[in-house]
Amino acid sequence: MKFLPFYTARFRTACCLWLVLLVPFVAQAQTPAKKLTDTYVSAEKGKNGFTLAASGQAAALYASNTDWPGVLRAAQDLQADVNRVTNVTPTLITDKAPAGKEVVLIGTIGKSPLIDGLVKAKKLDVSQVTGKWETFVLQVVEKPLPGVDRALVIAGSDKRGTIYGIYDLSQQIGVSPWYWWADVPTKPQKVLYVAVGQHTQGTPKVKYRGIFINDEAPALQNWSKEKFGGVNSKMYAHMFELILRLKGNYLWPAMWGNMFNVDDPQNPVLADEYGIVMGTSHHEPLTRAHEEWKHAGKGAWNYQTNATTLQEFWRGGMKRMGTRENIVSIGMRGDGDEPMSEDSNIALLEKIVADQRKIIAEETGKPAEQTPQLWALYKEVQDYYDKGMRVPDDVTLLLCDDNWGNIRKLPKIGEKPRAGGYGIYYHFDYVGGPRNYKWLNTNPLPRIWEQMHLAHEYGANQIWIVNVGDLKPMEFPISFFLDYAWNPDKISADQVDDYSREWAAKQFGAKYATGIADILAKYAKYNARRKPELLNADTYSLTNYREWETVVADYNRLLTQAEQINQQLPTEYRDAYYQLVLHPVQACANLNELYYTVALNREAAKNGQANTNELAEKAKGLYAKDAEITNRYHALAGGKWNHMMDQTHIGYTYWQQPEKNAMPAVQTSAQATTVAPATQATPPSKPQTKAAAGAGFQENDGYVSIEAEHYSKAVHGGSVKWQTIPDLGRTLSGVTTLPTTAASQMPAASSPHLQYRVELTGSGPVTVKAYLAPTLNFTGGQGLRYAVSFDDEAPQIVNLHTGLVADNGNRPWEKAVAESILIKESKHTVAKPGTHVLKFWRVDPGVVLEKLVVDLGGVKPSYLGPPESASGASTNPKNEKGSVGQW
């Protein structure tokens, strides 16, 4: 069943009631998903399948005790994982020769005599593995050793290659990486067979893939203190394991008030044992946490006046690092994640880097270029780079987003490659202007895909690290970010919804995967329109296009769908489902209804309506319900996640969070003594579509509104093709051009453009408003451009970035990120009524169109813009595939 896309018709709300009745059916309706992961473990033996577990027994696990400690530790996890699935614990042997009919052999090439012996005897072909970075192969080998009939071999090119092979098998038998962090249960199975053949995930395309635990107070901080006594090695052990199970390898640790290497000396030791590459954030040079300067620093954080003290401070960080795997941050920002003083200059900063590298070389005893380093071009540091500051070629340039998920800069096409390459520092969570956002997930996968696809195509593939705040509740986008980093070529724009279904199936089983994926996609989409911390009673229009009413109806319908699935799921899945799916929908539906009710209350008070006080009481009840929802989360799994939802989110007055939630102001009236129901709007009628066959979108009420993907024709140009990114943006989808690296091109008769047929009732001046994703000027030129024309008129060039700079205080940028949209205008004159062709021309790469609105003077103020106009013809007929999240 395919419904109309979200917010594309004015009769949407009228449909809500009968749609709710269909929820049980919708929740279970399945759309076949294209499999992104090959399955090699099943309950069917097939032809010569290897018996991992059957008849109450499990194949013994063998590893060499000379292998990496992290490999042996992960082998213990596999032992526990087999038990989670089969209730049988296989033996794990590290000090004896393998023996048995069928055994599992685990090891690292060059580190494991077991594996090296198989290679030498030509029993195992590792030619596609040896010497590669973090690569593994799983293979069934016949008669590998005397006394062993068959072996399932897990061989890695290096420490993490073997570990990833182990955890890949764990996922294949049904153990979610989120089994501990989200209480995802494991489906019991009595038999497990591994298919013959070689199984591998290849070599990761992005070398370092990780997360940054940041903004950890009050949630993670309070939770860790209660559960582990602090942000210490007991807590980090769970985090290290999670990262490895997700095939990540890199961590920036919690930093606000925390000192990873000092608070618990076991932290760095354990990280290295597990196989996690450690780093420090963009403003913490030479492995020193910012908090350490407060405790061990002397004098000012100022290189011009206190260089000797700073050098010794940094030297201590390198001495402490020893031989452990780290990517060392270099450079310098001001004290406390602030810009440096205005008199700082490029010569000074380059001297700082040179002095830091001298310390690195002296303390490691090897040339500086042999220690991985990064220089983060974060905020004002990018300005230094743009003005000519350079660092040695072996240093990775860590390019950054604007803290709101929009990449600021990418390498230039054709630029000489750097030995250290380029990376990306991205954000799912942020403390700063125009407002903090760190309560719940507001990161739709299609937008992450679009921005990180740019990074991949432009060659920023050395490091991908994402700020995930408290880790929870970012489970879903973290999984996607790290999976996509492993191989960006594996997931196309059209497969993001397939990924969502597959992820949902891995956590909750196939039966409800489509419905759950749909919920995950929709709530992130809805939250991204306006992050919860930025919401207020005035966000959406109360009177125009019934916008507030529609938004709340959408959330509540999604909540009904989520609750229906919750009732149908087996009991053991309820805790995980609440954390990953139901809670964010419940909390955000309630929050939106709260602000909607406050808006109704204020409008009622203004008009002297009798239900003013009733609406005030309803709003208070919804505010109280917010706390109840939080308490329900904190009670999950016997209180396991108490404090994880401590983050305040109601009552912001400026960028920084309030100390505690605050009820929005409501109004009461002494005259409102008669209780009356809240205003119920008359259900809208279905838009009339009386146009003749073949006609386009109809002008009505002085405007035409068109969703980007509903073009009548897409004109490609050479290698440049138009691509719909399903579900990207605030309403339906986004449309862009691929490849994103294709050169800019001024409009010409056959150059790439989209055509939209429109029916206008009059003539004269019109304004075309293009609704665009808030992409930044990542190419570094004059700004990204597009062009618009009617019929055969000369296209008008429009620049997305005139006056826009990604910096606090820049109003165009603050508006764009707060509203998650850029709206640009062009002026035209239409000579006569009737059918016209509106053309949207590609000029620069990376521009993503979401909606076009032709304003003939009738467009009314609203947040999302007018809903899509009626059309007398089918639009974009080739776009038949349904997408999760679309409504």
KADATA-V979862 format. One record per helix or strand of 2 or more residues. SS is the DSSP state (h for helix, s for strand). FROM is the first residue (numbers start at 1). TO is the last residue. Records with the same first field share a line. If there is no record, write none. Layout:
# KADATA-V979862
SS->FROM-TO / FROM-TO
This chain:
# KADATA-V979862
h->12-21 / 23-28 / 69-86 / 113-120 / 159-172 / 219-228 / 233-245 / 260-263 / 266-274 / 285-287 / 290-296 / 303-321 / 346-364 / 368-370 / 380-386 / 445-457 / 475-486 / 488-490 / 493-508 / 513-529 / 532-534 / 547-568 / 571-607 / 612-634 / 636-639 / 811-819
s->41-42 / 50-54 / 57-58 / 60-63 / 92-93 / 100-108 / 136-145 / 148-156 / 192-194 / 198-199 / 208-213 / 250-252 / 277-279 / 328-329 / 373-376 / 396-401 / 422-427 / 463-469 / 697-698 / 703-707 / 713-715 / 720-725 / 734-738 / 753-760 / 764-772 / 785-790 / 796-799 / 822-830 / 834-842 / 849-855
